[in-house]
């Protein structure tokens, strides 16, 4: 669900008018600057949260790492490979041991089911270690092992994701994991890196809004929004309604139209973010007003 935020200037118009007269800029320009700062704040407030840590330093890097780790964990709930996981080998060995035990019980020549099962397990481990996918596929077919695929299938990952935030629930996905036997572990690692590049996509909806705000200095539109977020602007979804020059009710409305945006930032968080942006803008206007008044006082003194 999309989420909309609006810059409310009902209690700032007097201050905006003084700022406009002293600085020589239109009130609408000031309001658009306010909206740009609001987009920056909204982007940083949207999960994964990239505010500031206890020392006051930007938490952008830690937020990126948090988002990328979440991607890695989610994908590990969908796909696995023979190398780091014993599930496939152990399951086949357990089935084989039951089979060997049954055969040993019925056999008139005595043989050790345990030894036979151990040899079988070692053979399967050897296939996994050497990447012998042909042999692994044959074993999977022989033992009717479900969920074996040659390559990572992004559609299976998307199918496992659950609304509203698009995460994979381990509880829901138990028994629905897929063993990737073609391409080995690097196939999953490559897919993880591919998906990690999309971390920050929801945040980028606000960055997209910032680029749409008519500013005199367009290059500063996304200032303060980290690069790992802005790289997703081309695939993000966001739009604005610019009524900054409306004579009776000037405002700018920004909408983050990413489908799950409302699950990554609540209306309350959006309001708090706008309030922070408002305070920043008031401080900015006050500094410029004080400067202009000091300059005028100097001129009168001369």
C-alpha positions as CSV (number, residue, x, y, z in Angstrom):
1,X,0.0,0.0,0.0
2,X,1.3,3.5,-0.9
3,X,1.8,6.1,1.8
4,X,1.3,9.9,1.3
5,X,2.9,12.7,3.3
6,X,2.1,16.4,3.0
7,X,4.0,19.5,4.0
8,X,1.7,21.5,6.2
9,X,2.6,25.2,6.4
10,X,-0.6,26.6,8.0
11,X,1.4,27.8,11.0
12,X,4.5,28.8,9.0
13,X,3.0,31.3,6.5
14,X,3.9,34.3,8.6
15,X,7.5,33.2,8.9
16,X,7.6,32.2,5.3
17,X,6.4,35.7,4.3
18,X,9.1,37.4,6.4
19,X,11.7,35.0,4.9
20,X,10.5,35.6,1.4
21,X,10.5,39.4,1.8
22,X,14.0,39.6,3.4
23,X,15.7,37.0,1.3
24,X,14.0,38.0,-2.0
25,X,12.7,34.5,-2.8
26,X,9.2,33.3,-3.5
27,X,7.4,31.6,-0.7
28,X,6.8,28.6,-3.0
29,X,10.6,28.2,-3.4
30,X,11.0,27.9,0.4
31,X,8.1,25.4,0.6
32,X,9.7,23.3,-2.0
33,X,13.0,23.3,-0.1
34,X,11.0,22.2,3.0
35,X,9.5,19.3,0.9
36,X,13.0,18.2,-0.2
37,X,14.2,18.0,3.3
38,X,11.0,16.1,4.2
39,X,11.8,13.6,1.5
40,X,15.3,13.1,2.9
41,X,13.9,12.5,6.4
42,X,11.2,10.2,5.1
43,X,13.7,8.1,3.2
44,X,15.9,7.8,6.3
45,X,13.0,6.9,8.5
46,X,11.7,4.2,6.2
47,X,12.9,0.7,7.1
48,X,15.7,-0.4,7.2
49,X,16.1,2.6,9.5
50,X,19.1,4.8,8.7
51,X,18.9,7.4,11.4
52,X,21.8,8.3,13.7
53,X,23.5,6.1,16.3
54,X,24.2,7.1,19.9
55,X,27.4,9.0,18.9
56,X,25.4,11.1,16.4
57,X,27.0,9.4,13.4
58,X,24.8,8.4,10.4
59,X,23.4,4.9,10.7
60,X,23.2,4.5,6.9
61,X,25.9,1.9,6.6
62,X,24.5,-0.2,9.4
63,X,21.0,0.1,7.8
64,X,22.3,-1.1,4.5
65,X,24.0,-4.1,6.2
66,X,20.8,-4.9,8.1
67,X,18.8,-4.9,4.9
68,X,21.3,-7.0,3.0
69,X,21.5,-9.5,5.9
70,X,17.8,-9.8,5.9
71,X,17.9,-10.7,2.2
72,X,20.5,-13.3,2.7
73,X,18.6,-14.9,5.6
74,X,15.3,-14.9,3.6
75,X,16.9,-16.6,0.6
76,X,18.5,-19.2,2.8
77,X,15.0,-20.2,3.9
78,X,14.1,-21.0,0.3
79,X,17.3,-22.5,-1.3
80,X,20.2,-24.6,-0.1
81,X,23.1,-26.5,-1.7
82,X,24.7,-29.8,-0.9
83,X,28.0,-28.4,0.4
84,X,27.1,-26.6,3.6
85,X,24.0,-28.5,4.5
86,X,23.6,-32.1,5.5
87,X,19.8,-32.2,5.0
88,X,19.9,-33.8,1.5
89,X,22.7,-36.3,2.3
90,X,21.3,-37.2,5.7
91,X,17.8,-37.7,4.4
92,X,19.0,-40.0,1.6
93,X,21.2,-41.8,4.1
94,X,18.3,-42.4,6.5
95,X,16.1,-43.7,3.7
96,X,19.0,-45.9,2.5
97,X,19.7,-47.2,6.0
98,X,16.1,-48.3,6.3
99,X,16.3,-50.0,3.0
100,X,19.6,-51.8,3.9
101,X,18.2,-52.8,7.2
102,X,15.2,-54.3,5.5
103,X,17.4,-56.2,3.0
104,X,19.7,-57.4,5.8
105,X,16.7,-58.8,7.8
106,X,15.5,-60.7,4.7
107,X,18.9,-61.8,3.4
108,X,20.1,-65.3,4.1
109,X,23.7,-64.2,3.6
110,X,24.3,-61.8,6.5
111,X,25.7,-58.4,5.9
112,X,25.9,-55.2,8.0
113,X,23.3,-52.7,7.2
114,X,25.3,-50.0,9.1
115,X,28.4,-50.6,7.0
116,X,26.4,-50.5,3.8
117,X,24.6,-47.3,4.9
118,X,28.0,-45.7,5.8
119,X,29.4,-46.5,2.4
120,X,26.4,-45.1,0.7
121,X,26.6,-41.9,2.8
122,X,30.3,-41.5,1.9
123,X,29.4,-41.9,-1.7
124,X,26.7,-39.2,-1.6
125,X,29.1,-36.9,0.3
126,X,31.6,-37.5,-2.5
127,X,29.1,-36.5,-5.1
128,X,28.3,-33.3,-3.2
129,X,31.9,-32.4,-2.6
130,X,32.9,-32.9,-6.3
131,X,29.8,-31.2,-7.7
132,X,28.6,-34.3,-9.5
133,X,25.2,-33.0,-10.2
134,X,24.3,-35.8,-12.6
135,X,24.8,-38.4,-9.9
136,X,22.9,-36.3,-7.3
137,X,20.0,-35.8,-9.7
138,X,19.8,-39.6,-10.3
139,X,19.8,-40.2,-6.6
140,X,17.1,-37.6,-6.1
141,X,15.0,-39.4,-8.7
142,X,15.7,-42.9,-7.4
143,X,14.6,-41.9,-3.8
144,X,11.8,-39.6,-5.0
145,X,13.4,-36.6,-3.3
146,X,11.2,-33.6,-3.9
147,X,12.3,-30.0,-4.3
148,X,15.5,-30.6,-6.3
149,X,16.2,-28.0,-8.9
150,X,19.2,-27.4,-11.2
151,X,19.4,-23.6,-10.9
152,X,18.1,-20.9,-8.6
153,X,14.6,-19.8,-9.7
154,X,13.7,-16.3,-8.6
155,X,10.0,-17.1,-9.1
156,X,10.2,-19.6,-6.2
157,X,11.7,-17.0,-3.9
158,X,8.9,-14.5,-4.8
159,X,6.3,-17.3,-4.2
160,X,7.7,-17.9,-0.7
161,X,7.6,-14.2,0.3
162,X,4.7,-13.3,2.5
163,X,2.9,-10.0,2.7
164,X,2.8,-7.4,4.0
165,X,6.6,-6.8,4.0
166,X,7.6,-9.4,1.5
167,X,9.7,-11.5,4.0
168,X,10.0,-15.2,4.0
169,X,8.6,-16.9,7.1
170,X,10.7,-19.9,8.2
171,X,7.6,-21.5,9.9
172,X,5.5,-21.2,6.7
173,X,8.3,-22.4,4.5
174,X,9.4,-25.6,6.4
175,X,9.2,-28.4,3.9
176,X,9.2,-26.1,0.9
177,X,12.9,-25.5,0.6
178,X,14.7,-26.3,-2.7
179,X,18.0,-28.0,-3.1
180,X,20.0,-26.4,-5.9
181,X,22.4,-29.0,-7.3
182,X,23.4,-27.1,-10.5
183,X,25.9,-24.3,-10.2
184,X,26.6,-25.3,-6.5
185,X,26.8,-22.7,-3.7
186,X,28.0,-19.9,-6.0
187,X,24.6,-20.0,-7.8
188,X,22.8,-19.0,-4.6
189,X,25.5,-16.4,-3.6
190,X,25.1,-14.7,-7.0
191,X,21.4,-14.6,-6.6
192,X,21.7,-13.1,-3.1
193,X,24.0,-10.4,-4.4
194,X,21.5,-9.6,-7.2
195,X,18.6,-9.2,-4.7
196,X,20.8,-7.2,-2.2
197,X,21.2,-4.5,-4.9
198,X,17.5,-3.8,-4.4
199,X,17.9,-3.1,-0.7
200,X,16.6,0.5,-0.2
201,X,14.0,0.2,-2.9
202,X,11.2,1.3,-0.6
203,X,13.3,4.2,0.6
204,X,14.0,5.2,-3.0
205,X,10.3,6.0,-3.4
206,X,10.9,9.1,-1.4
207,X,14.1,9.8,-3.3
208,X,12.1,9.7,-6.5
209,X,9.7,12.2,-5.0
210,X,12.6,14.5,-4.2
211,X,13.8,14.4,-7.8
212,X,10.4,15.6,-8.9
213,X,10.3,18.7,-6.7
214,X,11.0,21.7,-8.9
215,X,14.2,23.2,-7.3
216,X,16.6,25.9,-8.5
217,X,19.5,23.5,-7.7
218,X,18.3,20.1,-9.0
219,X,21.6,18.5,-8.2
220,X,20.9,18.9,-4.5
221,X,17.5,17.1,-4.7
222,X,18.7,13.8,-3.1
223,X,21.4,15.3,-0.8
224,X,21.5,13.4,2.5
225,X,20.0,10.2,1.0
226,X,22.6,7.5,0.7
227,X,23.8,6.1,-2.6
228,X,22.6,2.6,-1.9
229,X,19.1,4.1,-1.8
230,X,19.3,6.5,-4.8
231,X,20.7,3.7,-7.1
232,X,17.1,2.3,-6.9
233,X,15.4,5.5,-8.1
234,X,15.0,4.2,-11.7
235,X,13.0,1.2,-10.5
236,X,11.2,3.0,-7.6
237,X,7.7,4.4,-7.6
238,X,6.8,7.8,-6.3
239,X,5.1,11.0,-7.3
240,X,4.2,14.5,-6.0
241,X,1.5,17.1,-6.3
242,X,3.1,20.5,-6.3
243,X,0.8,23.2,-5.0
244,X,3.6,25.3,-3.5
245,X,2.5,28.5,-5.3
246,X,-1.2,28.1,-4.3
247,X,-2.2,31.5,-2.9
248,X,-4.6,30.2,-0.2
249,X,-3.2,26.8,0.7
250,X,0.4,26.3,-0.4
251,X,1.6,22.7,0.0
252,X,3.6,19.8,-1.6
253,X,2.2,16.3,-1.3
254,X,4.6,13.4,-1.7
255,X,3.5,9.8,-2.3
256,X,5.7,6.7,-2.0
257,X,3.9,4.3,-4.3
258,X,6.0,1.3,-3.6
259,X,3.3,-1.5,-3.0
260,X,4.6,-2.3,0.5
261,X,5.6,1.2,1.6
262,X,3.0,1.5,4.3
263,X,4.6,-1.6,6.0
264,X,8.0,0.0,6.1
265,X,7.0,3.4,7.5
266,X,3.8,3.9,9.5
267,X,1.7,7.1,9.3
268,X,2.9,8.1,12.8
269,X,6.5,7.7,11.8
270,X,5.8,9.7,8.6
271,X,4.2,12.5,10.7
272,X,7.2,12.6,13.1
273,X,9.6,12.7,10.2
274,X,7.7,15.6,8.7
275,X,7.8,17.4,12.0
276,X,11.6,17.0,12.2
277,X,11.9,18.3,8.6
278,X,9.7,21.3,9.6
279,X,11.9,22.1,12.5
280,X,15.0,21.9,10.3
281,X,13.4,24.3,7.8
282,X,12.3,26.8,10.5
283,X,15.9,26.8,11.7
284,X,17.1,27.4,8.2
285,X,14.7,30.3,7.7
286,X,15.6,31.8,11.1
287,X,19.3,31.8,10.2
288,X,18.7,33.5,6.9
289,X,16.3,36.1,8.5
290,X,18.8,36.9,11.3
291,X,21.6,37.3,8.7
292,X,19.5,39.6,6.5
293,X,18.4,41.7,9.5
294,X,22.0,42.1,10.6
295,X,23.0,43.2,7.1
296,X,20.2,45.8,7.1
297,X,21.3,47.1,10.5
298,X,24.8,47.5,9.3
299,X,23.7,49.5,6.3
300,X,21.6,51.8,8.5
301,X,24.5,52.3,10.8
302,X,26.7,53.5,7.9
